[in-house]
Amino acid sequence: MKATMVVGVAAASLLMFGSYFSASAQLQTYKMSTHIPHQITTPDRVATPIGTLEFFDGVPIGKTTEMLYDYVDRARGVEVFINMTPAVSMYHLRQGMRDMGLTKANQILIAEQMPDSKPLVLTWNNTSLYTWGFLDLKTDGPTVVELPPGVLGVFNDMYFRYLSDIGAAGPDKGEGGKYLVLPPGYEGEVPEGYFVVRSKTYGVWNFMRGYVKKGAQEATDRIKANLKVYPLANKDNPPDMEFINMSGLADYKTIAPNDFGFYESLDNLIQEEPLDFIDPETRGLIAAIGIVKGQPFNPDTRMRRILSEAVAIGNGYARANTVYPRDPGHRVYKGSDSEWVMAFADKDTYFLKDGARRFDSRLWMHYNAVVVTPAMALTKPGAGSDYLIAGLDGNHQPLYGGKIYKLHVPPNVPVKDNWSVTIYDTQTRSMLQTDQQFAGINSLGEGLKQNEDGSIDVIFAPELPEGVDTRNWIQTIPGKSWFIIFRAYGPLEPWLDHSWRPGELELVK
């Protein structure tokens, strides 16, 4: 009778008597009673970072459920940002081209005068003749890319997954050839005479670099004269190619948003691509925040607030992960305190370790850069390319645009082709926009001033310091930060085995 009365009182006032009931019930002994380990029960009050959670005998009461739902929805929003940054970045690459009027496979962007700092493009540089196109396999079906000789490139899908190298690192080995890109689930006839590439997405980025040893104009002319892209159905009468020069295009923007718009862009991509271009677990995570293929994305006021908080956290984490990467695989010169890092942790372009996904490494790459191919992380001397990246100086401090820094480049940079130094705006991760057209220097341009031993000092400063040759100066901006990428094309053994290495960024004053 006493136990019944206690239950009745507790039911009438849970907040006041919940703890009393729990304690009383635990004192009762019943015929079927067994020992209940405390580890499987929940106290009436639990202090957590999101606040104190309150329960009546394990049942959430008060604002506890609301607090927990907000936290989990926010956490899911953060995870969606981390996991889907590659896809949203690729979506905005394509959207940037759409905004420029490029909606067909035969329309190509080409940086005829080399890339400069006006367009907003993640970490591109001024030593490569970029040539970009997008395939629309949903509209066009199987699509042919006739590649000219002397090109280095790759196909990436809309999740920024590597599909195939083309050109020098591809099956044509730089001799040129015909590639046939097939849409998701294609089961039709595959004709002979093509290098066949299968995609999980309808959209495929066609990324190409032209060799410029004979000058940008020669490379441009060669590509324009020989590159052809067309639906396989039109192989007997392919459409004329349309080339648009993207050098100096101030309106060309490809950067994904860091606000609620991130999720709107993701929804657009989900609606455009096949259901299974991502796995069910990731699809479920996205669905949990309201983005479902075939359904409108229309979050209520609460969910918009939650997702706006989530993207702020996710973006902040991406920036922390960039400047202070926790994965030791990003460190180039392991066992030292060097601040030189690599984009692909341990040079793994599949973002895997021991069979597990390296989420932070993938986020690092796709928050800051574009293009995924094993050719960007080759360890074979004289092949591919390699990159050294630094956002901190040798004293482990952020780089301030109002100060003067020096990078010492030892003599005889070990590269088969060329090398370059480019600096980027930490906000946009695009070339820093200053009075200089190209935010960097390279070994292909005018001869850099050398020291007596053949070494080179590159100076970073808001104004040309006294006594510094203008050819060795890269302009910075007071009040802004920046970071640097040192690129090697065709790196040789001393670069790869680290017997040759550049200095750290040195604060001069």
C-alpha positions as CSV (number, residue, x, y, z in Angstrom):
1,M,0.0,0.0,0.0
2,K,2.8,2.4,0.9
3,A,4.6,1.8,-2.5
4,T,1.3,2.5,-4.3
5,M,0.8,5.8,-2.4
6,V,4.3,6.9,-3.3
7,V,3.8,6.2,-7.0
8,G,0.6,8.2,-6.9
9,V,2.2,11.2,-5.3
10,A,5.2,11.0,-7.7
11,A,2.9,10.9,-10.7
12,A,1.2,14.0,-9.5
13,S,4.4,16.0,-9.1
14,L,7.4,14.5,-11.0
15,L,9.8,17.3,-10.5
16,M,9.2,17.5,-6.7
17,F,9.1,13.9,-5.8
18,G,10.9,12.1,-8.7
19,S,14.1,11.6,-6.7
20,Y,12.2,10.4,-3.6
21,F,10.3,7.8,-5.6
22,S,13.5,6.5,-7.1
23,A,15.2,6.2,-3.8
24,S,12.1,4.6,-2.2
25,A,11.7,2.1,-5.0
26,Q,15.2,1.0,-4.7
27,L,14.6,0.2,-1.0
28,Q,11.8,-2.1,-1.7
29,T,12.4,-5.9,-1.9
30,Y,10.2,-8.0,-4.1
31,K,10.2,-11.7,-4.8
32,M,11.7,-11.3,-8.3
33,S,14.3,-8.7,-7.3
34,T,17.9,-9.0,-8.6
35,H,20.9,-6.8,-8.2
36,I,20.8,-4.0,-10.8
37,P,24.3,-2.6,-11.6
38,H,24.4,1.1,-11.3
39,Q,26.2,1.3,-14.7
40,I,23.0,0.5,-16.5
41,T,20.8,3.1,-14.7
42,T,20.5,6.8,-15.1
43,P,20.7,9.2,-12.1
44,D,17.9,11.7,-11.7
45,R,20.3,14.6,-12.5
46,V,23.3,14.3,-14.8
47,A,25.7,17.3,-15.4
48,T,26.9,17.5,-19.0
49,P,28.5,20.2,-21.2
50,I,25.1,21.0,-22.7
51,G,23.5,21.5,-19.2
52,T,22.0,19.4,-16.4
53,L,19.9,16.6,-17.7
54,E,16.9,15.6,-15.5
55,F,15.1,12.3,-15.3
56,F,12.3,10.6,-13.4
57,D,13.4,7.0,-13.0
58,G,15.2,7.1,-16.4
59,V,12.4,9.1,-18.1
60,P,13.6,12.5,-19.4
61,I,11.6,15.4,-17.8
62,G,11.6,19.1,-18.0
63,K,13.7,20.6,-20.9
64,T,16.0,17.5,-21.1
65,T,14.5,16.1,-24.3
66,E,14.7,19.4,-26.0
67,M,18.3,19.9,-25.0
68,L,19.2,16.4,-26.2
69,Y,17.4,16.8,-29.5
70,D,19.0,20.2,-30.2
71,Y,22.5,18.7,-29.4
72,V,22.1,15.7,-31.6
73,D,20.6,17.6,-34.5
74,R,23.5,20.1,-34.2
75,A,26.1,17.3,-34.0
76,R,24.6,15.7,-37.1
77,G,24.7,19.0,-38.9
78,V,28.4,19.3,-38.0
79,E,29.1,15.8,-39.3
80,V,27.2,16.6,-42.5
81,F,29.5,19.6,-43.0
82,I,32.6,17.5,-42.4
83,N,31.5,14.6,-44.5
84,M,30.0,16.5,-47.4
85,T,32.5,19.3,-47.9
86,P,34.0,17.5,-50.9
87,A,30.6,17.2,-52.6
88,V,29.5,20.8,-51.9
89,S,32.9,22.1,-53.0
90,M,32.5,20.2,-56.3
91,Y,28.9,21.5,-56.6
92,H,30.2,25.1,-56.4
93,L,33.0,24.4,-58.9
94,R,30.2,23.4,-61.3
95,Q,27.9,26.2,-60.3
96,G,30.7,28.7,-60.9
97,M,30.9,27.4,-64.5
98,R,27.1,27.5,-64.8
99,D,27.1,31.1,-63.7
100,M,29.6,31.8,-66.5
101,G,27.1,30.3,-69.0
102,L,28.9,26.9,-69.4
103,T,26.1,24.3,-69.4
104,K,27.3,21.9,-72.1
105,A,30.1,19.3,-72.3
106,N,31.7,21.0,-75.4
107,Q,32.1,24.3,-73.4
108,I,35.5,24.6,-71.8
109,L,37.1,27.1,-69.5
110,I,40.8,27.7,-70.2
111,A,43.2,30.1,-68.5
112,E,44.9,31.4,-71.7
113,Q,47.1,33.9,-69.9
114,M,47.6,31.6,-66.9
115,P,45.5,31.8,-63.7
116,D,45.7,35.0,-61.8
117,S,44.3,36.3,-58.5
118,K,40.9,37.7,-59.7
119,P,38.8,34.5,-59.8
120,L,38.0,32.9,-56.5
121,V,39.2,29.3,-56.9
122,L,40.6,27.1,-54.2
123,T,44.4,27.2,-54.2
124,W,45.0,27.3,-58.0
125,N,48.3,28.6,-59.2
126,N,49.9,30.6,-62.0
127,T,52.2,27.9,-63.4
128,S,49.6,25.6,-64.9
129,L,47.5,26.2,-68.0
130,Y,44.2,25.1,-66.4
131,T,41.6,23.7,-68.8
132,W,38.2,22.7,-67.2
133,G,35.0,21.2,-68.3
134,F,32.0,19.4,-66.8
135,L,30.3,16.4,-68.3
136,D,26.5,16.0,-67.9
137,L,26.0,12.3,-68.2
138,K,22.3,12.5,-67.3
139,T,21.6,14.7,-70.3
140,D,24.2,13.5,-72.7
141,G,24.6,9.8,-71.8
142,P,28.0,8.3,-72.5
143,T,30.4,11.1,-73.4
144,V,33.7,11.2,-75.3
145,V,36.7,13.3,-74.4
146,E,39.3,13.4,-77.2
147,L,42.4,14.4,-75.4
148,P,45.4,16.0,-77.2
149,P,49.0,15.1,-76.4
150,G,51.0,16.9,-73.8
151,V,48.2,17.2,-71.2
152,L,48.0,16.1,-67.5
153,G,44.5,15.7,-66.1
154,V,42.0,13.7,-64.2
155,F,38.3,12.9,-64.0
156,N,36.6,13.5,-60.6
157,D,33.0,12.7,-59.8
158,M,30.6,15.0,-57.9
159,Y,31.8,13.7,-54.5
160,F,35.3,14.6,-55.6
161,R,36.2,10.9,-55.9
162,Y,39.0,10.0,-58.2
163,L,37.8,8.2,-61.4
164,S,40.8,8.1,-63.7
165,D,43.9,10.0,-64.7
166,I,44.1,11.3,-68.2
167,G,47.1,12.4,-70.2
168,A,50.7,11.9,-68.9
169,A,49.6,9.9,-65.8
170,G,46.7,8.2,-67.5
171,P,46.5,5.2,-69.8
172,D,47.3,7.3,-72.9
173,K,50.7,8.1,-71.2
174,G,50.6,11.7,-72.6
175,E,50.1,10.7,-76.2
176,G,46.5,11.7,-76.3
177,G,43.5,9.4,-76.9
178,K,39.8,8.9,-76.7
179,Y,38.1,8.5,-73.3
180,L,34.6,7.3,-72.9
181,V,32.9,8.3,-69.7
182,L,29.8,6.2,-68.8
183,P,26.9,7.3,-66.6
184,P,25.9,5.6,-63.3
185,G,24.5,2.1,-63.9
186,Y,25.2,2.1,-67.6
187,E,24.6,-1.4,-69.0
188,G,24.6,-0.6,-72.8
189,E,27.1,-1.5,-75.4
190,V,30.7,-0.2,-74.9
191,P,32.4,0.3,-78.3
192,E,36.1,-0.5,-78.8
193,G,38.8,2.1,-79.2
194,Y,38.2,4.0,-76.0
195,F,39.7,4.3,-72.6
196,V,36.6,3.5,-70.5
197,V,35.7,5.4,-67.3
198,R,32.7,4.6,-65.2
199,S,31.1,7.2,-62.9
200,K,28.8,7.0,-59.9
201,T,27.5,10.5,-60.5
202,Y,26.0,12.2,-63.5
203,G,28.3,15.2,-63.2
204,V,32.0,14.6,-63.9
205,W,34.7,17.2,-63.7
206,N,37.1,17.2,-66.6
207,F,40.3,18.7,-65.2
208,M,43.3,19.2,-67.4
209,R,46.6,21.0,-67.2
210,G,48.6,21.9,-70.3
211,Y,52.4,21.9,-70.3
212,V,53.8,25.4,-70.8
213,K,57.5,24.8,-71.4
214,K,57.1,26.3,-74.9
215,G,54.9,29.1,-73.5
216,A,51.2,29.5,-72.6
217,Q,50.2,30.5,-76.1
218,E,51.6,27.3,-77.7
219,A,49.9,25.2,-75.1
220,T,46.6,27.1,-75.5
221,D,46.7,26.7,-79.3
222,R,47.5,23.0,-79.1
223,I,44.6,22.3,-76.7
224,K,42.1,24.4,-78.7
225,A,43.0,22.7,-81.9
226,N,42.8,19.2,-80.6
227,L,40.5,18.9,-77.6
228,K,37.0,17.6,-78.4
229,V,34.2,16.7,-76.0
230,Y,30.8,15.4,-77.2
231,P,28.1,12.8,-76.5
232,L,28.9,9.4,-77.9
233,A,25.6,9.6,-79.8
234,N,27.1,12.6,-81.8
235,K,30.4,11.0,-82.6
236,D,29.7,11.2,-86.4
237,N,28.9,14.9,-86.1
238,P,30.3,16.4,-82.9
239,P,29.4,20.0,-82.0
240,D,32.0,22.7,-82.3
241,M,34.0,23.4,-79.2
242,E,33.5,26.6,-77.3
243,F,36.4,27.9,-75.2
244,I,36.1,30.7,-72.7
245,N,39.1,32.4,-71.2
246,M,39.0,32.4,-67.4
247,S,42.2,34.4,-66.9
248,G,41.2,37.6,-65.1
249,L,37.5,36.7,-64.7
250,A,36.5,38.7,-61.6
251,D,33.0,37.3,-61.5
252,Y,34.2,33.6,-61.5
253,K,33.6,32.3,-58.0
254,T,33.7,28.6,-57.0
255,I,33.9,28.7,-53.2
256,A,31.3,26.9,-51.1
257,P,29.4,29.0,-48.5
258,N,30.2,28.8,-44.8
259,D,26.7,29.6,-43.6
260,F,23.3,28.0,-43.9
261,G,23.6,28.1,-47.7
262,F,26.0,25.1,-47.4
263,Y,23.0,22.8,-46.7
264,E,20.9,24.4,-49.4
265,S,23.7,23.7,-51.9
266,L,23.9,20.1,-50.6
267,D,20.2,19.7,-51.1
268,N,20.5,20.9,-54.7
269,L,23.2,18.3,-55.3
270,I,21.3,15.5,-53.7
271,Q,18.3,16.3,-56.0
272,E,20.5,16.3,-59.1
273,E,22.5,13.1,-58.5
274,P,21.4,9.4,-58.3
275,L,20.3,8.1,-54.9
276,D,23.2,5.8,-54.4
277,F,26.1,8.1,-55.2
278,I,26.7,8.1,-51.5
279,D,26.4,5.2,-49.1
280,P,23.2,4.6,-46.9
281,E,24.9,5.7,-43.7
282,T,25.9,9.0,-45.1
283,R,22.6,9.4,-46.8
284,G,20.9,8.7,-43.5
285,L,22.9,11.3,-41.7
286,I,21.9,13.9,-44.4
287,A,18.3,12.8,-44.2
288,A,18.3,13.2,-40.4
289,I,18.8,17.0,-40.9
290,G,16.0,17.1,-43.5
291,I,17.7,16.7,-46.8
292,V,16.0,13.8,-48.7
293,K,16.1,13.1,-52.4
294,G,12.7,13.8,-54.0
295,Q,11.5,15.9,-51.0
296,P,11.6,19.7,-50.4
297,F,14.2,20.9,-47.9
298,N,12.2,23.3,-45.8
299,P,13.5,23.4,-42.2
300,D,11.5,25.2,-39.6
301,T,12.8,28.1,-37.5
302,R,14.3,25.8,-34.9
303,M,16.1,23.6,-37.4
304,R,17.4,26.6,-39.4
305,R,18.9,27.9,-36.1
306,I,20.4,24.5,-35.3
307,L,22.0,24.1,-38.7
308,S,23.3,27.7,-38.7
309,E,25.0,26.8,-35.4
310,A,26.2,23.5,-36.9
311,V,27.8,25.1,-39.9
312,A,29.6,27.7,-37.8
313,I,31.1,24.9,-35.7
314,G,31.9,22.8,-38.7
315,N,33.6,25.7,-40.5
316,G,35.5,26.6,-37.4
317,Y,36.7,23.0,-37.1
318,A,37.8,22.9,-40.7
319,R,39.9,26.0,-40.2
320,A,41.5,24.6,-37.0
321,N,42.1,21.4,-38.8
322,T,43.8,23.3,-41.6
323,V,46.2,25.4,-39.5
324,Y,46.8,22.9,-36.7
325,P,46.2,19.5,-38.2
326,R,46.0,16.7,-35.6
327,D,46.7,13.8,-38.0
328,P,50.5,13.4,-37.9
329,G,50.3,12.1,-41.4
330,H,50.1,15.7,-42.6
331,R,53.6,16.5,-41.3
332,V,56.1,16.5,-44.1
333,Y,59.3,16.4,-42.1
334,K,58.3,14.0,-39.3
335,G,60.3,14.0,-36.1
336,S,61.0,17.7,-36.4
337,D,59.1,20.9,-35.4
338,S,58.7,22.0,-39.0
339,E,55.5,23.7,-40.0
340,W,55.5,22.3,-43.6
341,V,52.5,20.1,-44.1
342,M,51.1,18.1,-47.0
343,A,47.5,18.1,-48.2
344,F,47.1,14.3,-48.4
345,A,48.1,12.8,-45.1
346,D,50.9,10.2,-45.7
347,K,50.4,10.9,-49.4
348,D,47.2,8.8,-49.4
349,T,44.7,10.2,-52.0
350,Y,42.0,7.8,-50.9
351,F,41.9,9.1,-47.3
352,L,42.2,5.6,-45.7
353,K,44.4,4.2,-43.0
354,D,44.1,0.6,-41.7
355,G,40.8,0.3,-43.6
356,A,39.3,3.3,-41.9
357,R,38.3,6.7,-43.4
358,R,40.5,9.6,-42.4
359,F,37.8,12.2,-42.1
360,D,40.1,15.0,-41.0
361,S,42.5,14.5,-43.9
362,R,39.7,14.4,-46.4
363,L,38.3,17.6,-44.8
364,W,41.7,19.3,-44.9
365,M,42.0,18.6,-48.6
366,H,38.6,19.6,-49.8
367,Y,38.2,22.7,-47.6
368,N,41.3,24.1,-49.1
369,A,42.0,22.6,-52.5
370,V,40.6,20.9,-55.6
371,V,41.6,17.9,-57.7
372,V,42.1,14.3,-56.4
373,T,44.5,12.0,-58.2
374,P,47.3,9.7,-57.1
375,A,49.5,11.7,-59.5
376,M,49.5,14.6,-56.9
377,A,51.2,12.4,-54.4
378,L,53.6,10.2,-56.4
379,T,56.9,9.1,-54.8
380,K,58.5,8.2,-58.1
381,P,61.3,10.6,-59.0
382,G,60.5,12.9,-61.9
383,A,56.8,12.0,-62.1
384,G,53.7,13.9,-60.9
385,S,53.9,16.7,-58.4
386,D,54.4,17.4,-54.8
387,Y,53.4,20.2,-52.5
388,L,54.7,21.8,-49.3
389,I,52.1,24.0,-47.4
390,A,52.6,26.3,-44.4
391,G,50.2,28.6,-42.6
392,L,52.6,29.2,-39.6
393,D,56.1,30.6,-39.4
394,G,59.1,28.8,-37.9
395,N,58.1,30.0,-34.5
396,H,54.6,28.4,-34.9
397,Q,52.8,31.7,-35.2
398,P,50.2,32.8,-37.8
399,L,51.4,34.8,-40.7
400,Y,50.6,38.5,-40.4
401,G,50.3,40.5,-43.6
402,G,51.7,43.6,-42.1
403,K,55.1,42.0,-41.3
404,I,58.1,40.9,-43.3
405,Y,58.9,37.2,-43.8
406,K,61.7,35.4,-45.7
407,L,61.7,31.9,-47.2
408,H,65.2,30.6,-47.9
409,V,65.3,28.2,-51.0
410,P,68.5,26.3,-51.1
411,P,70.4,26.0,-54.4
412,N,69.5,23.5,-57.1
413,V,65.8,22.8,-56.3
414,P,65.5,19.1,-57.2
415,V,62.7,19.1,-59.9
416,K,62.6,17.8,-63.4
417,D,60.2,20.4,-64.6
418,N,59.7,23.5,-62.5
419,W,58.8,24.9,-59.1
420,S,56.7,27.7,-57.7
421,V,55.8,29.6,-54.6
422,T,52.2,30.9,-54.3
423,I,50.4,32.6,-51.4
424,Y,46.7,32.4,-50.5
425,D,44.1,34.4,-48.6
426,T,43.2,32.4,-45.5
427,Q,39.6,33.5,-45.8
428,T,38.9,32.4,-49.4
429,R,41.8,29.9,-49.8
430,S,42.2,31.6,-53.2
431,M,45.2,33.6,-54.4
432,L,45.8,36.6,-52.3
433,Q,44.5,39.7,-54.1
434,T,47.0,42.5,-54.1
435,D,48.5,44.9,-56.7
436,Q,50.4,41.9,-58.1
437,Q,48.6,40.0,-60.8
438,F,50.0,36.7,-59.7
439,A,50.4,36.0,-56.0
440,G,53.7,34.2,-56.3
441,I,56.9,33.5,-58.2
442,N,58.1,30.5,-60.2
443,S,61.1,29.1,-61.9
444,L,59.5,29.5,-65.4
445,G,59.4,33.3,-65.3
446,E,62.1,36.0,-65.3
447,G,65.2,34.8,-63.5
448,L,65.0,35.2,-59.8
449,K,67.8,36.9,-58.1
450,Q,70.2,34.4,-56.5
451,N,72.6,34.6,-53.6
452,E,76.3,33.8,-54.2
453,D,75.7,30.1,-53.4
454,G,72.8,29.8,-55.9
455,S,70.2,29.9,-53.2
456,I,67.2,32.2,-53.4
457,D,65.4,34.3,-50.7
458,V,61.7,34.9,-51.3
459,I,60.4,37.9,-49.4
460,F,56.8,38.4,-48.3
461,A,55.9,42.0,-47.3
462,P,53.2,44.6,-47.8
463,E,55.6,46.9,-49.6
464,L,58.9,46.1,-51.4
465,P,61.6,46.3,-48.7
466,E,64.7,48.3,-49.3
467,G,67.4,46.2,-51.0
468,V,65.1,43.4,-52.1
469,D,64.8,42.6,-55.8
470,T,61.2,43.0,-57.0
471,R,61.4,39.6,-58.7
472,N,61.8,37.9,-55.3
473,W,59.0,39.8,-53.6
474,I,55.5,38.6,-53.0
475,Q,53.1,41.3,-51.7
476,T,51.0,40.8,-48.6
477,I,48.2,42.9,-47.0
478,P,48.3,44.5,-43.5
479,G,45.6,43.2,-41.3
480,K,45.2,39.9,-43.3
481,S,46.7,36.5,-42.8
482,W,48.0,34.2,-45.6
483,F,49.5,30.8,-46.3
484,I,51.9,29.4,-48.7
485,I,52.2,26.5,-51.1
486,F,55.6,25.5,-52.5
487,R,55.0,23.3,-55.5
488,A,57.4,20.9,-57.2
489,Y,56.6,19.5,-60.7
490,G,58.5,16.4,-61.4
491,P,60.2,16.2,-58.0
492,L,63.5,14.4,-57.9
493,E,64.9,12.0,-55.3
494,P,66.5,14.7,-53.0
495,W,63.0,16.4,-52.7
496,L,61.3,13.1,-52.0
497,D,63.8,11.7,-49.5
498,H,64.1,15.1,-47.8
499,S,67.8,15.4,-48.3
500,W,66.9,18.8,-49.8
501,R,64.3,20.9,-48.1
502,P,63.4,24.6,-47.9
503,G,63.8,26.7,-44.8
504,E,60.9,27.6,-42.5
505,L,59.1,30.9,-43.0
506,E,61.3,33.3,-41.0
507,L,59.9,36.5,-39.4
508,V,62.3,39.3,-40.4
509,K,60.4,42.2,-38.7
